[in-house]
Amino acid sequence: MIPVQIFATGVGGAVAGALSVFAAVYLSETHEKKTQLLEAITRTNRQRSRQTNGSKKKPVPITTEHPKVHRLVGKINRRALGSGIVTAITSALASLVLLFPLVLFPETYAVTASIVIGVMMLFLLGAFRGITLKQSAAKSAMKMVVLGILVVLASKLLGSYVLKLVTK
């Protein structure tokens, strides 16, 4: 496969990956936040049902139809949408950065340049993760690089196995 064909295939993979990441982030964030909201409503209703006012009337329970709940659900959806879009764009851009050497450099250097850029990106991502989590940036960076290389090797192995199954 020549680098231009790899680039075209990679762009398709980047788009598919970005859409997949968007869906996963959006669905998981909305599910988590809506579950928390429903739990808060349930707790509030339990607390309110235990309380009685002077007339011994039970308070009306809050339901998902309450206007404040609707506003909160809308806010949850908007934030999850924004988070999903940012994550998808980041994923697509990272994929494209790895693909550009395939069209910018001669065929003999393109794949090597892509690999070097990928390892550098993993190293920087790992260092950032370490700093963010107040851990050793160097250790975290090396872990990320090793894990990235293991994922690439596992993917290559799985791809070779599938190719053998298909071509038999």
C-alpha positions in Angstrom: 0.0 0.0 0.0 1.4 3.4 -0.9 1.3 6.2 1.6 -1.5 8.1 -0.2 -3.7 5.0 0.1 -2.8 4.7 3.7 -3.6 8.4 4.2 -7.0 8.0 2.6 -7.8 4.9 4.7 -6.5 6.7 7.8 -8.8 9.7 7.2 -11.7 7.4 7.0 -10.6 5.7 10.2 -10.1 9.1 11.9 -13.6 10.2 11.0 -15.1 6.9 12.2 -13.0 7.1 15.4 -14.1 10.7 16.0 -17.8 9.8 15.6 -17.4 6.8 17.8 -15.7 8.8 20.5 -18.3 11.6 20.3 -21.2 9.0 20.7 -19.4 7.3 23.7 -18.7 10.6 25.5 -22.1 12.1 24.9 -24.0 8.9 25.9 -21.8 8.2 29.0 -21.9 11.8 30.3 -25.6 12.2 29.8 -26.3 8.9 31.4 -24.1 9.6 34.4 -25.4 13.1 35.0 -29.1 12.2 34.5 -28.7 9.3 36.9 -27.2 11.7 39.5 -30.1 14.0 38.9 -32.7 11.3 39.3 -31.0 10.1 42.5 -31.1 13.7 43.9 -34.8 14.0 43.0 -35.5 10.7 44.8 -33.5 11.8 47.9 -35.2 15.2 48.0 -38.7 13.5 47.7 -37.9 11.2 50.5 -36.7 14.0 52.7 -39.8 16.1 51.9 -42.1 13.2 52.5 -40.8 12.8 56.1 -41.4 16.5 56.8 -44.9 17.7 57.6 -46.0 21.2 57.8 -48.6 22.6 60.2 -51.6 21.4 58.1 -50.3 17.8 58.1 -50.3 17.9 54.3 -47.6 16.0 52.5 -45.6 18.1 50.1 -46.1 17.4 46.3 -43.2 15.3 45.1 -40.8 16.7 42.5 -41.1 14.8 39.2 -39.1 14.8 36.0 -41.9 17.1 34.6 -40.9 19.9 36.9 -39.6 23.0 35.0 -36.3 23.1 37.0 -35.7 19.5 36.2 -36.3 20.2 32.5 -33.8 23.1 32.6 -31.2 20.8 34.3 -31.7 18.1 31.7 -31.2 20.6 28.9 -28.0 21.8 30.6 -26.8 18.3 31.0 -27.4 17.6 27.3 -25.7 20.8 26.1 -22.6 20.2 28.3 -22.3 16.6 27.1 -22.7 17.7 23.5 -19.9 20.2 23.9 -17.7 17.7 25.6 -18.4 15.1 22.9 -17.6 17.6 20.1 -14.3 18.7 21.8 -13.3 15.1 22.4 -14.2 14.1 18.8 -12.3 17.0 17.2 -9.3 16.3 19.4 -9.3 12.6 18.4 -9.6 13.5 14.7 -6.8 16.1 14.8 -4.5 13.6 16.6 -5.2 11.0 13.9 -4.6 13.5 11.1 -1.3 14.7 12.7 -0.1 11.1 12.4 -1.3 10.8 8.8 0.3 14.0 7.4 3.8 12.6 7.1 2.4 10.1 4.6 1.6 12.8 2.1 4.3 15.3 3.1 7.4 13.2 3.1 8.9 10.8 0.6 7.7 7.2 0.9 11.0 6.1 2.5 10.6 8.4 5.4 6.8 8.8 5.8 6.0 5.8 7.9 9.0 6.3 10.2 8.1 10.0 10.6 4.5 9.0 11.5 5.8 6.5 14.1 8.2 9.0 15.7 5.4 11.7 15.8 3.1 9.1 17.4 5.6 8.1 20.1 6.2 11.8 20.8 2.5 12.5 21.1 2.1 9.6 23.5 5.1 10.8 25.5 3.6 14.3 25.8 0.2 13.0 26.6 1.6 10.8 29.3 3.7 13.6 30.8 0.6 15.9 30.8 -1.3 13.1 32.6 1.4 12.7 35.2 1.5 16.5 35.9 -2.3 16.7 36.1 -2.5 13.8 38.5 0.5 15.1 40.5 2.6 12.1 39.7 6.0 11.7 38.0 5.7 13.2 34.5 8.6 11.0 33.2 7.1 7.7 34.7 3.7 8.5 33.4 5.1 9.4 29.9 7.0 6.1 29.7 3.9 4.2 30.8 1.9 5.8 28.1 4.5 5.1 25.4 4.8 1.5 26.5 1.0 1.0 26.5 0.7 2.7 23.1 3.3 0.4 21.6 1.6 -2.6 23.2 -1.7 -1.5 21.6 0.0 -1.1 18.2 1.6 -4.6 18.5 -1.7 -6.2 19.6 -3.5 -4.5 16.7 -0.9 -5.7 14.2 -1.1 -9.2 15.6 -4.9 -9.3 15.5 -4.9 -7.8 12.0 -2.5 -10.5 10.8 -4.6 -13.2 12.3 -7.8 -11.9 10.7 -6.0 -11.5 7.4 -5.0 -15.2 7.6 -8.5 -16.2 8.4 -10.0 -14.2 5.5 -7.4 -15.3 2.9 -7.6 -19.0 3.6 
